[in-house]
Amino acid sequence: MGLFLRGRVETTTETHRTTRYEIFFDLVFVFALTRITAYMAGDASPLTLIQGLVVLLLLWISWLIYAWLGNQARADIGLIRAGTTAVMGPIFLIAVVVPNVWEPSLGSRLILVLSYLVVRAVHLALYRRAAEGDRRLHRTLRIYTATTALSWIPLVLGAVVGGDAQLLLWAAAVAVDFAGGLIASMLSGWPLRSSEHFTERHALVVIIALGETLISVGAGIGSEMINGPTVLATLFTLVVTVCLFRLYMLNSEAAGEVLMTERGPRRDRLAANAYSGGHFALIAGTIYLALGVHEVIAPLAHHEPWAAAGSRLPWTSAVAMFGGVALYLAGEVLFRGLSVRSVSPAQLLAPAVALALLPVGRYLPGLAALGLLAALLVILVGYERAYGAGRASRRPVTGSGRGTGPR
């Protein structure tokens, strides 16, 4: 192990960008997101929605820590590449067993927990190697290592105990882990070396999550013959996905400019709060939306009697679809508020409007509910295009300029 950790490490610079290897690394997360959606779609209920969220949190932490590592040292060279390649196996195993980790059988739970511990342990070892010579980062890692180890206790106990206690214990593990990252950020800080790399990595993971919405269309249709309602639902889904992507890019461009103008601890905190923290709501909202889309399209494609008769959308499906979009829009508000520090009244109202439409969508056929959601987002994008540019031009610029040199 000691010989392995003496491998080559190349520290990044301010001009570092996302590498092709990091995009390749994200493939296992693409697969994991599809497995979470498939699990929740198998038995959509309030409980499965919560269980899916807990597993998604574990995967988000796994992605996030390697995104920060890739910002500290190049992910496509030497030791860091070898380590991240090695952990693709455990992450892939986590994705494979996702649908079975809430079952009585102990095997799948142990596979998930042991794989997750390997992912985290390798990351801590790699980060310590990449942080050589940086006393501040070593102090941050010492704090984070202690809280991370503490979070493993309820995680392992949940896997061993199972049953009703598993959900509570795993939720506690995730809470301790996130709190540990926040404490480490507040007490010592996570130095950000490249703003452009960081913004690109988070934009790419949002695109990956939005792609799951489109994948859910194919999962819902399966091998069935395409009919008129299914085609229309597919087009509505594409409109929703495009609108959500457009809304993110409008905010991401402004937030990226602010991140590049900040320097020192202010920039580090902005990256940790607005990106590492604020983006999870975007990812979770998109996964719930994908579940809702699946629950709309599958009955249409399979000619189920209740769908043909225009029956109401089930509550769980309505909550997933409208609640998922509301959560995504709330994530946009949080992201913009923490970065640009300027949120319009329309942006604040958008999540509430999406939630207010939930009861309406519940009493509509699934196709009509999806169309209503698409109409809302088209209106919102139109408003942002018309009035967002004016707000951006009046936004004060902080810092001393964009700059590309070292801090």
VENMO-V975767 format. One record per residue. RES is the residue in three letters. SS is DSSP state (H for helix, E for strand, - for the rest). Layout:
# VENMO-V975767
RES&SS  RES&SS
This chain:
# VENMO-V975767
MET&-  GLY&-  LEU&-  PHE&H  LEU&H  ARG&H  GLY&-  ARG&-  VAL&-  GLU&-  THR&E  THR&-  THR&-  GLU&-  THR&-  HIS&-  ARG&-  THR&-  THR&-  ARG&H  TYR&H  GLU&H  ILE&H  PHE&H  PHE&H  ASP&-  LEU&H  VAL&H  PHE&H  VAL&H  PHE&H  ALA&H  LEU&H  THR&H  ARG&H  ILE&H  THR&H  ALA&H  TYR&H  MET&H  ALA&H  GLY&H  ASP&-  ALA&-  SER&-  PRO&H  LEU&H  THR&H  LEU&H  ILE&H  GLN&H  GLY&H  LEU&H  VAL&H  VAL&H  LEU&H  LEU&H  LEU&H  LEU&H  TRP&H  ILE&H  SER&H  TRP&H  LEU&H  ILE&H  TYR&H  ALA&H  TRP&H  LEU&H  GLY&H  ASN&H  GLN&H  ALA&E  ARG&-  ALA&-  ASP&-  ILE&-  GLY&H  LEU&H  ILE&H  ARG&H  ALA&H  GLY&H  THR&H  THR&H  ALA&H  VAL&H  MET&H  GLY&H  PRO&H  ILE&H  PHE&H  LEU&H  ILE&H  ALA&H  VAL&H  VAL&H  VAL&H  PRO&H  ASN&H  VAL&-  TRP&-  GLU&-  PRO&-  SER&-  LEU&H  GLY&H  SER&H  ARG&H  LEU&H  ILE&H  LEU&H  VAL&H  LEU&H  SER&H  TYR&H  LEU&H  VAL&H  VAL&H  ARG&H  ALA&H  VAL&H  HIS&H  LEU&H  ALA&H  LEU&H  TYR&H  ARG&H  ARG&H  ALA&H  ALA&-  GLU&-  GLY&-  ASP&-  ARG&H  ARG&H  LEU&H  HIS&H  ARG&H  THR&H  LEU&H  ARG&H  ILE&H  TYR&H  THR&H  ALA&H  THR&H  THR&H  ALA&H  LEU&H  SER&H  TRP&H  ILE&H  PRO&H  LEU&H  VAL&H  LEU&H  GLY&H  ALA&H  VAL&H  VAL&H  GLY&-  GLY&H  ASP&H  ALA&H  GLN&H  LEU&H  LEU&H  LEU&H  TRP&H  ALA&H  ALA&H  ALA&H  VAL&H  ALA&H  VAL&H  ASP&H  PHE&H  ALA&H  GLY&H  GLY&H  LEU&H  ILE&H  ALA&H  SER&H  MET&H  LEU&H  SER&-  GLY&-  TRP&-  PRO&-  LEU&-  ARG&-  SER&-  SER&H  GLU&H  HIS&H  PHE&H  THR&H  GLU&H  ARG&H  HIS&H  ALA&H  LEU&H  VAL&H  VAL&H  ILE&H  ILE&H  ALA&H  LEU&H  GLY&H  GLU&H  THR&H  LEU&H  ILE&H  SER&H  VAL&H  GLY&H  ALA&H  GLY&H  ILE&H  GLY&-  SER&-  GLU&-  MET&-  ILE&-  ASN&-  GLY&H  PRO&H  THR&H  VAL&H  LEU&H  ALA&H  THR&H  LEU&H  PHE&H  THR&H  LEU&H  VAL&H  VAL&H  THR&H  VAL&H  CYS&H  LEU&H  PHE&H  ARG&H  LEU&H  TYR&H  MET&H  LEU&H  ASN&H  SER&H  GLU&H  ALA&H  ALA&H  GLY&H  GLU&H  VAL&H  LEU&H  MET&H  THR&H  GLU&-  ARG&-  GLY&H  PRO&H  ARG&H  ARG&H  ASP&H  ARG&H  LEU&H  ALA&H  ALA&H  ASN&H  ALA&H  TYR&H  SER&H  GLY&H  GLY&-  HIS&H  PHE&H  ALA&H  LEU&H  ILE&H  ALA&H  GLY&H  THR&H  ILE&H  TYR&H  LEU&H  ALA&H  LEU&H  GLY&H  VAL&H  HIS&H  GLU&H  VAL&H  ILE&H  ALA&H  PRO&H  LEU&H  ALA&H  HIS&-  HIS&-  GLU&-  PRO&H  TRP&H  ALA&H  ALA&H  ALA&-  GLY&-  SER&-  ARG&-  LEU&-  PRO&-  TRP&H  THR&H  SER&H  ALA&H  VAL&H  ALA&H  MET&H  PHE&H  GLY&H  GLY&H  VAL&H  ALA&H  LEU&H  TYR&H  LEU&H  ALA&H  GLY&H  GLU&H  VAL&H  LEU&H  PHE&H  ARG&H  GLY&H  LEU&H  SER&H  VAL&-  ARG&-  SER&-  VAL&-  SER&-  PRO&H  ALA&H  GLN&H  LEU&H  LEU&H  ALA&H  PRO&H  ALA&H  VAL&H  ALA&H  LEU&H  ALA&H  LEU&H  LEU&H  PRO&H  VAL&H  GLY&H  ARG&H  TYR&-  LEU&-  PRO&-  GLY&H  LEU&H  ALA&H  ALA&H  LEU&H  GLY&H  LEU&H  LEU&H  ALA&H  ALA&H  LEU&H  LEU&H  VAL&H  ILE&H  LEU&H  VAL&H  GLY&H  TYR&H  GLU&H  ARG&H  ALA&H  TYR&H  GLY&H  ALA&H  GLY&H  ARG&H  ALA&H  SER&H  ARG&H  ARG&-  PRO&-  VAL&-  THR&-  GLY&-  SER&-  GLY&-  ARG&-  GLY&-  THR&-  GLY&-  PRO&-  ARG&-
